Amino acid sequence: MKILFVCTGNTCRSPMAEAYFRNLCTKRGMKDVVVASAGVAAVNGSPPSRQGVEALKRLGVPAATGGSSETTRELAEEADLILAMTATHEATLAGRFPTADAKIHLLLDFADETGDVADPYGGTVAEYTACLRGMIPALDKLAEVVQDSLREPA
């Protein structure tokens, strides 16, 4: 199973979600899950924000490696599940990749919450940490859902 997290520039929210979720998958022994992130307006190769890396570190999570990448048709088609940080990202992705529409969802939907994951861009480490903590209930629930789906007989 391949899961793709998407935000705007792929330097703040989506790389934090990717790193946290990858760590959850490792802890749960979900070796068949591939986790990636991208942005709807990313500049390829930009490093993750240092505040995001520090926020992950504070929670004992290794940061995602590599630089940012634009969401491409190939990434959208390969993903089994695409998780957008905002309704605007969700609509942008659905417009660009209509054949992937059924697998595009808002991340916070997994925590039975409504709304968007606020963008901490340019904020303090504390603001990035708050952003990450706000995503954790949805990421934890997503891990449960994915693990259950992997257990189901084919």
Sequence and secondary structure as in RCSB ss.txt:
>XXXX:A:sequence
MKILFVCTGNTCRSPMAEAYFRNLCTKRGMKDVVVASAGVAAVNGSPPSRQGVEALKRLGVPAATGGSSETTREL
AEEADLILAMTATHEATLAGRFPTADAKIHLLLDFADETGDVADPYGGTVAEYTACLRGMIPALDKLAEVVQDSL
REPA
>XXXX:A:secstr
 EEEEEESSSSSHHHHHHHHHHHHHHHTT TT EEEEEETT  TT    HHHHHHHHHTT     S   B  HHH
HHH SEEEESSHHHHHHHHHH GGGGGGEEEGGGGGT  S     TT  HHHHHHHHHHHHHHHHHHHHHHHHHH
HS  
